[in-house]
Amino acid sequence: MQFGKNGNTPSLKITDFSDRELLAIARDLADNDGVVEIEYVARHIWPKSSKDDDWLWHARHCVAVRFAYMRRLGVVEKTDIHGQWELTSLGESVAAGRLKSTKLIVQTGNLYEDVAQDQADLMRREFQFRVANRKRNT
């Protein structure tokens, strides 16, 4: 887990948890209606937040920022109640690993971690090329 610039607060960057991992945590903590409170997610990731109100405030903020970004991706939605969110059908599919693309990216990520550095560099460059190509064609 990363900590903020001052080292005394939590940080929840994409390098700490993938979106898929964060969605899976949210899904596991959701109630029977599929609603999850960001406070529960924060307490799950940072158990220290259960004992420290200042830490909890920062932890909730970190989760809220990530959820807000994932909302733009269409995988979570806010409910009418502050601090409560729910996974969309796309979010459920990503969290469960049911999408072909989700399975493929996990396999690619695992391979990327396991290959030699020169091969990893080639993989990264190929992906950068494909991203740029996609942008050109849209």
Backbone as JSON Lines, residues from 0, in Angstrom:
{"i":0,"aa":"M","n":[0.84,-1.17,0.0],"ca":[0.0,0.0,0.0],"c":[0.88,1.23,0.0]}
{"i":1,"aa":"Q","n":[0.52,2.18,-0.78],"ca":[1.27,3.42,-0.85],"c":[0.7,4.41,0.15]}
{"i":2,"aa":"F","n":[1.5,5.39,0.47],"ca":[1.08,6.44,1.38],"c":[1.27,7.77,0.68]}
{"i":3,"aa":"G","n":[0.53,8.78,1.15],"ca":[0.6,10.1,0.57],"c":[1.98,10.72,0.71]}
{"i":4,"aa":"K","n":[2.13,11.91,0.16],"ca":[3.43,12.58,0.14],"c":[4.02,12.76,1.53]}
{"i":5,"aa":"N","n":[3.17,12.97,2.51],"ca":[3.69,13.16,3.86],"c":[3.93,11.83,4.59]}
{"i":6,"aa":"G","n":[3.56,10.74,3.98],"ca":[3.8,9.42,4.57],"c":[2.84,9.05,5.67]}
{"i":7,"aa":"N","n":[1.93,9.96,6.01],"ca":[1.02,9.72,7.12],"c":[-0.42,9.48,6.69]}
{"i":8,"aa":"T","n":[-0.67,9.46,5.4],"ca":[-2.02,9.25,4.9],"c":[-2.0,8.2,3.8]}
{"i":9,"aa":"P","n":[-3.13,7.53,3.6],"ca":[-3.17,6.5,2.56],"c":[-3.18,7.08,1.16]}
{"i":10,"aa":"S","n":[-2.84,6.24,0.2],"ca":[-2.88,6.57,-1.21],"c":[-3.38,5.33,-1.94]}
{"i":11,"aa":"L","n":[-4.23,5.51,-2.94],"ca":[-4.81,4.37,-3.65],"c":[-4.64,4.57,-5.15]}
{"i":12,"aa":"K","n":[-3.42,4.45,-5.6],"ca":[-3.12,4.62,-7.02],"c":[-3.38,3.33,-7.78]}
{"i":13,"aa":"I","n":[-3.44,3.44,-9.09],"ca":[-3.64,2.27,-9.95],"c":[-2.51,1.27,-9.75]}
{"i":14,"aa":"T","n":[-1.35,1.74,-9.32],"ca":[-0.23,0.84,-9.07],"c":[-0.37,0.1,-7.75]}
{"i":15,"aa":"D","n":[-1.3,0.53,-6.91],"ca":[-1.58,-0.16,-5.64],"c":[-2.58,-1.3,-5.83]}
{"i":16,"aa":"F","n":[-3.67,-1.0,-6.53],"ca":[-4.71,-1.97,-6.83],"c":[-5.17,-1.72,-8.26]}
{"i":17,"aa":"S","n":[-5.37,-2.79,-9.02],"ca":[-5.95,-2.62,-10.35],"c":[-7.43,-2.28,-10.18]}
{"i":18,"aa":"D","n":[-8.03,-1.73,-11.22],"ca":[-9.47,-1.46,-11.17],"c":[-10.23,-2.76,-10.93]}
{"i":19,"aa":"R","n":[-9.79,-3.83,-11.57],"ca":[-10.45,-5.12,-11.4],"c":[-10.4,-5.58,-9.95]}
{"i":20,"aa":"E","n":[-9.24,-5.42,-9.3],"ca":[-9.12,-5.81,-7.89],"c":[-10.02,-4.96,-7.0]}
{"i":21,"aa":"L","n":[-10.06,-3.66,-7.26],"ca":[-10.89,-2.77,-6.46],"c":[-12.37,-3.07,-6.67]}
{"i":22,"aa":"L","n":[-12.75,-3.38,-7.9],"ca":[-14.14,-3.78,-8.16],"c":[-14.49,-5.08,-7.44]}
{"i":23,"aa":"A","n":[-13.57,-6.01,-7.41],"ca":[-13.81,-7.28,-6.73],"c":[-13.99,-7.06,-5.22]}
{"i":24,"aa":"I","n":[-13.19,-6.18,-4.64],"ca":[-13.35,-5.86,-3.22],"c":[-14.72,-5.25,-2.99]}
{"i":25,"aa":"A","n":[-15.1,-4.29,-3.83],"ca":[-16.41,-3.64,-3.69],"c":[-17.54,-4.65,-3.82]}
{"i":26,"aa":"R","n":[-17.42,-5.54,-4.79],"ca":[-18.46,-6.56,-4.99],"c":[-18.58,-7.46,-3.76]}
{"i":27,"aa":"D","n":[-17.43,-7.85,-3.2],"ca":[-17.45,-8.72,-2.03],"c":[-18.04,-8.04,-0.8]}
{"i":28,"aa":"L","n":[-17.9,-6.72,-0.71],"ca":[-18.4,-5.99,0.46],"c":[-19.81,-5.43,0.27]}
{"i":29,"aa":"A","n":[-20.36,-5.58,-0.92],"ca":[-21.69,-5.03,-1.22],"c":[-22.78,-5.77,-0.44]}
{"i":30,"aa":"D","n":[-23.86,-5.04,-0.16],"ca":[-24.99,-5.66,0.52],"c":[-25.82,-6.48,-0.47]}
{"i":31,"aa":"N","n":[-26.93,-7.01,-0.04],"ca":[-27.76,-7.87,-0.89],"c":[-28.33,-7.14,-2.1]}
{"i":32,"aa":"D","n":[-28.4,-5.81,-2.01],"ca":[-28.89,-5.01,-3.15],"c":[-27.77,-4.58,-4.08]}
{"i":33,"aa":"G","n":[-26.54,-5.01,-3.78],"ca":[-25.4,-4.67,-4.62],"c":[-24.8,-3.31,-4.31]}
{"i":34,"aa":"V","n":[-25.18,-2.71,-3.18],"ca":[-24.68,-1.39,-2.81],"c":[-23.52,-1.55,-1.85]}
{"i":35,"aa":"V","n":[-22.47,-0.77,-2.09],"ca":[-21.29,-0.8,-1.22],"c":[-20.99,0.62,-0.76]}
{"i":36,"aa":"E","n":[-20.61,0.72,0.49],"ca":[-20.21,2.02,1.03],"c":[-18.69,2.15,0.93]}
{"i":37,"aa":"I","n":[-18.25,3.31,0.47],"ca":[-16.81,3.5,0.31],"c":[-16.09,3.36,1.65]}
{"i":38,"aa":"E","n":[-16.79,3.65,2.73],"ca":[-16.15,3.5,4.04],"c":[-15.78,2.04,4.3]}
{"i":39,"aa":"Y","n":[-16.64,1.1,3.89],"ca":[-16.34,-0.31,4.09],"c":[-15.11,-0.72,3.26]}
{"i":40,"aa":"V","n":[-15.04,-0.2,2.04],"ca":[-13.89,-0.5,1.18],"c":[-12.63,0.06,1.82]}
{"i":41,"aa":"A","n":[-12.71,1.3,2.3],"ca":[-11.56,1.93,2.94],"c":[-11.11,1.14,4.17]}
{"i":42,"aa":"R","n":[-12.05,0.73,5.01],"ca":[-11.7,-0.03,6.21],"c":[-11.11,-1.4,5.85]}
{"i":43,"aa":"H","n":[-11.58,-1.97,4.76],"ca":[-11.06,-3.26,4.32],"c":[-9.6,-3.13,3.86]}
{"i":44,"aa":"I","n":[-9.33,-2.11,3.08],"ca":[-7.98,-1.92,2.55],"c":[-7.01,-1.46,3.64]}
{"i":45,"aa":"W","n":[-7.47,-0.57,4.48],"ca":[-6.64,-0.01,5.56],"c":[-7.31,-0.28,6.9]}
{"i":46,"aa":"P","n":[-7.05,-1.43,7.52],"ca":[-7.66,-1.73,8.82],"c":[-7.38,-0.65,9.87]}
{"i":47,"aa":"K","n":[-6.26,0.06,9.72],"ca":[-5.92,1.13,10.66],"c":[-7.02,2.2,10.71]}
{"i":48,"aa":"S","n":[-7.76,2.35,9.61],"ca":[-8.77,3.4,9.55],"c":[-9.92,3.17,10.52]}
{"i":49,"aa":"S","n":[-10.08,1.95,11.03],"ca":[-11.12,1.67,12.01],"c":[-10.8,2.31,13.36]}
{"i":50,"aa":"K","n":[-9.53,2.63,13.58],"ca":[-9.1,3.18,14.88],"c":[-8.68,4.64,14.81]}
{"i":51,"aa":"D","n":[-8.66,5.21,13.63],"ca":[-8.14,6.56,13.46],"c":[-9.05,7.34,12.51]}
{"i":52,"aa":"D","n":[-9.82,8.27,13.05],"ca":[-10.79,9.01,12.25],"c":[-10.15,9.84,11.14]}
{"i":53,"aa":"D","n":[-8.98,10.41,11.42],"ca":[-8.28,11.19,10.39],"c":[-7.84,10.28,9.25]}
{"i":54,"aa":"W","n":[-7.29,9.13,9.6],"ca":[-6.86,8.16,8.6],"c":[-8.07,7.7,7.78]}
{"i":55,"aa":"L","n":[-9.2,7.46,8.46],"ca":[-10.42,7.02,7.77],"c":[-10.88,8.06,6.78]}
{"i":56,"aa":"W","n":[-10.82,9.34,7.15],"ca":[-11.24,10.39,6.23],"c":[-10.4,10.34,4.96]}
{"i":57,"aa":"H","n":[-9.09,10.23,5.1],"ca":[-8.19,10.16,3.94],"c":[-8.43,8.88,3.14]}
{"i":58,"aa":"A","n":[-8.65,7.78,3.82],"ca":[-8.88,6.5,3.15],"c":[-10.17,6.56,2.33]}
{"i":59,"aa":"R","n":[-11.24,7.1,2.91],"ca":[-12.5,7.24,2.16],"c":[-12.3,8.12,0.94]}
{"i":60,"aa":"H","n":[-11.54,9.19,1.11],"ca":[-11.27,10.1,0.0],"c":[-10.55,9.36,-1.13]}
{"i":61,"aa":"C","n":[-9.56,8.56,-0.78],"ca":[-8.82,7.79,-1.8],"c":[-9.75,6.86,-2.58]}
{"i":62,"aa":"V","n":[-10.61,6.17,-1.86],"ca":[-11.55,5.25,-2.51],"c":[-12.53,6.04,-3.38]}
{"i":63,"aa":"A","n":[-13.02,7.17,-2.87],"ca":[-13.97,7.98,-3.64],"c":[-13.36,8.48,-4.94]}
{"i":64,"aa":"V","n":[-12.1,8.88,-4.89],"ca":[-11.42,9.36,-6.11],"c":[-11.34,8.24,-7.14]}
{"i":65,"aa":"R","n":[-10.95,7.05,-6.7],"ca":[-10.85,5.92,-7.64],"c":[-12.23,5.54,-8.18]}
{"i":66,"aa":"F","n":[-13.25,5.54,-7.31],"ca":[-14.59,5.21,-7.77],"c":[-15.09,6.25,-8.78]}
{"i":67,"aa":"A","n":[-14.79,7.52,-8.53],"ca":[-15.2,8.57,-9.46],"c":[-14.57,8.35,-10.83]}
{"i":68,"aa":"Y","n":[-13.32,7.94,-10.85],"ca":[-12.68,7.66,-12.13],"c":[-13.31,6.43,-12.77]}
{"i":69,"aa":"M","n":[-13.55,5.4,-11.99],"ca":[-14.16,4.19,-12.55],"c":[-15.59,4.45,-13.02]}
{"i":70,"aa":"R","n":[-16.23,5.45,-12.44],"ca":[-17.56,5.84,-12.92],"c":[-17.48,6.32,-14.37]}
{"i":71,"aa":"R","n":[-16.43,7.06,-14.69],"ca":[-16.24,7.52,-16.07],"c":[-16.02,6.36,-17.02]}
{"i":72,"aa":"L","n":[-15.49,5.25,-16.49],"ca":[-15.28,4.06,-17.3],"c":[-16.55,3.21,-17.43]}
{"i":73,"aa":"G","n":[-17.58,3.58,-16.66],"ca":[-18.87,2.88,-16.75],"c":[-18.96,1.6,-15.94]}
{"i":74,"aa":"V","n":[-18.1,1.44,-14.92],"ca":[-18.12,0.2,-14.15],"c":[-18.74,0.35,-12.77]}
{"i":75,"aa":"V","n":[-18.92,1.58,-12.3],"ca":[-19.63,1.84,-11.04],"c":[-20.54,3.05,-11.24]}
{"i":76,"aa":"E","n":[-21.54,3.13,-10.39],"ca":[-22.46,4.27,-10.38],"c":[-22.72,4.67,-8.94]}
{"i":77,"aa":"K","n":[-22.92,5.97,-8.72],"ca":[-23.3,6.46,-7.41],"c":[-24.78,6.17,-7.18]}
{"i":78,"aa":"T","n":[-25.13,5.93,-5.93],"ca":[-26.54,5.85,-5.58],"c":[-26.98,7.24,-5.14]}
{"i":79,"aa":"D","n":[-28.22,7.36,-4.71],"ca":[-28.72,8.65,-4.24],"c":[-28.21,8.98,-2.83]}
{"i":80,"aa":"I","n":[-27.6,8.02,-2.17],"ca":[-27.1,8.22,-0.82],"c":[-25.6,8.47,-0.86]}
{"i":81,"aa":"H","n":[-25.16,9.54,-0.2],"ca":[-23.74,9.92,-0.19],"c":[-22.87,8.77,0.31]}
{"i":82,"aa":"G","n":[-21.81,8.48,-0.44],"ca":[-20.86,7.46,-0.03],"c":[-21.23,6.05,-0.43]}
{"i":83,"aa":"Q","n":[-22.37,5.9,-1.12],"ca":[-22.79,4.58,-1.55],"c":[-22.71,4.46,-3.07]}
{"i":84,"aa":"W","n":[-22.19,3.33,-3.52],"ca":[-21.98,3.07,-4.93],"c":[-22.47,1.66,-5.26]}
{"i":85,"aa":"E","n":[-22.61,1.39,-6.54],"ca":[-22.92,0.04,-6.98],"c":[-22.22,-0.23,-8.29]}
{"i":86,"aa":"L","n":[-21.89,-1.49,-8.5],"ca":[-21.26,-1.89,-9.74],"c":[-22.32,-1.95,-10.84]}
{"i":87,"aa":"T","n":[-21.93,-1.53,-12.02],"ca":[-22.81,-1.69,-13.18],"c":[-22.67,-3.13,-13.68]}
{"i":88,"aa":"S","n":[-23.44,-3.49,-14.67],"ca":[-23.31,-4.84,-15.23],"c":[-21.91,-5.03,-15.82]}
{"i":89,"aa":"L","n":[-21.36,-3.98,-16.42],"ca":[-19.99,-4.07,-16.93],"c":[-19.01,-4.25,-15.77]}
{"i":90,"aa":"G","n":[-19.21,-3.52,-14.7],"ca":[-18.36,-3.65,-13.52],"c":[-18.41,-5.04,-12.93]}
{"i":91,"aa":"E","n":[-19.6,-5.61,-12.87],"ca":[-19.76,-6.99,-12.38],"c":[-18.99,-7.96,-13.25]}
{"i":92,"aa":"S","n":[-19.08,-7.77,-14.56],"ca":[-18.37,-8.66,-15.49],"c":[-16.86,-8.54,-15.34]}
{"i":93,"aa":"V","n":[-16.38,-7.31,-15.16],"ca":[-14.94,-7.1,-14.98],"c":[-14.5,-7.75,-13.67]}
{"i":94,"aa":"A","n":[-15.22,-7.49,-12.59],"ca":[-14.85,-8.03,-11.28],"c":[-14.85,-9.56,-11.28]}
{"i":95,"aa":"A","n":[-15.8,-10.14,-11.98],"ca":[-15.91,-11.6,-12.02],"c":[-14.96,-12.23,-13.05]}
{"i":96,"aa":"G","n":[-14.33,-11.4,-13.87],"ca":[-13.42,-11.93,-14.89],"c":[-14.15,-12.62,-16.03]}
{"i":97,"aa":"R","n":[-15.4,-12.2,-16.29],"ca":[-16.19,-12.84,-17.33],"c":[-15.93,-12.26,-18.72]}
{"i":98,"aa":"L","n":[-15.32,-11.09,-18.79],"ca":[-15.06,-10.5,-20.1],"c":[-13.8,-11.11,-20.7]}
{"i":99,"aa":"K","n":[-13.87,-11.4,-21.97],"ca":[-12.7,-11.94,-22.68],"c":[-11.51,-10.99,-22.53]}
{"i":100,"aa":"S","n":[-11.77,-9.68,-22.63],"ca":[-10.69,-8.71,-22.52],"c":[-10.08,-8.71,-21.11]}
{"i":101,"aa":"T","n":[-10.9,-8.91,-20.09],"ca":[-10.38,-8.94,-18.72],"c":[-9.45,-10.13,-18.54]}
{"i":102,"aa":"K","n":[-9.89,-11.28,-19.02],"ca":[-9.05,-12.48,-18.9],"c":[-7.73,-12.29,-19.66]}
{"i":103,"aa":"L","n":[-7.83,-11.72,-20.84],"ca":[-6.65,-11.53,-21.67],"c":[-5.66,-10.55,-21.04]}
{"i":104,"aa":"I","n":[-6.17,-9.44,-20.49],"ca":[-5.26,-8.46,-19.91],"c":[-4.59,-9.01,-18.65]}
{"i":105,"aa":"V","n":[-5.3,-9.83,-17.88],"ca":[-4.69,-10.45,-16.7],"c":[-3.58,-11.4,-17.14]}
{"i":106,"aa":"Q","n":[-3.85,-12.2,-18.16],"ca":[-2.84,-13.13,-18.67],"c":[-1.64,-12.36,-19.22]}
{"i":107,"aa":"T","n":[-1.91,-11.28,-19.95],"ca":[-0.84,-10.46,-20.51],"c":[-0.01,-9.84,-19.39]}
{"i":108,"aa":"G","n":[-0.68,-9.34,-18.36],"ca":[0.02,-8.76,-17.22],"c":[0.89,-9.78,-16.52]}
{"i":109,"aa":"N","n":[0.37,-10.98,-16.33],"ca":[1.16,-12.04,-15.71],"c":[2.38,-12.38,-16.55]}
{"i":110,"aa":"L","n":[2.18,-12.48,-17.86],"ca":[3.29,-12.76,-18.75],"c":[4.33,-11.64,-18.7]}
{"i":111,"aa":"Y","n":[3.86,-10.41,-18.71],"ca":[4.75,-9.24,-18.67],"c":[5.64,-9.29,-17.43]}
{"i":112,"aa":"E","n":[5.07,-9.7,-16.3],"ca":[5.85,-9.78,-15.05],"c":[6.87,-10.91,-15.09]}
{"i":113,"aa":"D","n":[6.61,-11.95,-15.88],"ca":[7.45,-13.15,-15.86],"c":[8.56,-13.18,-16.9]}
{"i":114,"aa":"V","n":[8.47,-12.35,-17.95],"ca":[9.46,-12.43,-19.02],"c":[10.68,-11.58,-18.68]}
{"i":115,"aa":"A","n":[11.77,-11.8,-19.44],"ca":[12.99,-11.01,-19.29],"c":[12.7,-9.56,-19.65]}
{"i":116,"aa":"Q","n":[13.54,-8.66,-19.16],"ca":[13.32,-7.22,-19.35],"c":[13.23,-6.83,-20.82]}
{"i":117,"aa":"D","n":[14.08,-7.4,-21.7],"ca":[14.01,-7.02,-23.11],"c":[12.69,-7.42,-23.73]}
{"i":118,"aa":"Q","n":[12.16,-8.58,-23.35],"ca":[10.86,-9.01,-23.85],"c":[9.73,-8.14,-23.29]}
{"i":119,"aa":"A","n":[9.86,-7.77,-22.03],"ca":[8.86,-6.88,-21.42],"c":[8.85,-5.53,-22.13]}
{"i":120,"aa":"D","n":[10.03,-5.02,-22.47],"ca":[10.1,-3.75,-23.19],"c":[9.42,-3.86,-24.55]}
{"i":121,"aa":"L","n":[9.62,-4.96,-25.24],"ca":[8.96,-5.16,-26.54],"c":[7.44,-5.25,-26.39]}
{"i":122,"aa":"M","n":[6.99,-5.94,-25.35],"ca":[5.55,-6.02,-25.09],"c":[4.96,-4.64,-24.84]}
{"i":123,"aa":"R","n":[5.65,-3.84,-23.99],"ca":[5.18,-2.5,-23.66],"c":[5.12,-1.64,-24.91]}
{"i":124,"aa":"R","n":[6.13,-1.71,-25.74],"ca":[6.17,-0.9,-26.96],"c":[5.07,-1.31,-27.94]}
{"i":125,"aa":"E","n":[4.82,-2.59,-28.04],"ca":[3.73,-3.06,-28.92],"c":[2.39,-2.52,-28.43]}
{"i":126,"aa":"F","n":[2.2,-2.55,-27.12],"ca":[0.95,-2.04,-26.56],"c":[0.83,-0.54,-26.81]}
{"i":127,"aa":"Q","n":[1.93,0.2,-26.64],"ca":[1.9,1.64,-26.92],"c":[1.54,1.91,-28.37]}
{"i":128,"aa":"F","n":[2.09,1.11,-29.28],"ca":[1.77,1.25,-30.71],"c":[0.29,1.01,-30.94]}
{"i":129,"aa":"R","n":[-0.26,-0.04,-30.32],"ca":[-1.68,-0.37,-30.51],"c":[-2.59,0.71,-29.95]}
{"i":130,"aa":"V","n":[-2.22,1.28,-28.82],"ca":[-3.01,2.37,-28.25],"c":[-3.03,3.57,-29.19]}
{"i":131,"aa":"A","n":[-1.86,3.93,-29.69],"ca":[-1.78,5.05,-30.62],"c":[-2.55,4.77,-31.9]}
{"i":132,"aa":"N","n":[-2.45,3.53,-32.39],"ca":[-3.18,3.15,-33.61],"c":[-4.68,3.23,-33.4]}
{"i":133,"aa":"R","n":[-5.14,2.8,-32.25],"ca":[-6.57,2.85,-31.94],"c":[-7.05,4.3,-31.92]}
{"i":134,"aa":"K","n":[-6.24,5.18,-31.31],"ca":[-6.61,6.6,-31.25],"c":[-6.69,7.2,-32.65]}
{"i":135,"aa":"R","n":[-5.77,6.81,-33.51],"ca":[-5.78,7.33,-34.88],"c":[-7.03,6.88,-35.64]}
{"i":136,"aa":"N","n":[-7.51,5.7,-35.33],"ca":[-8.61,5.13,-36.09],"c":[-9.99,5.41,-35.5]}
{"i":137,"aa":"T","n":[-10.04,6.16,-34.43],"ca":[-11.37,6.47,-33.84],"c":[-11.76,7.88,-34.08]}
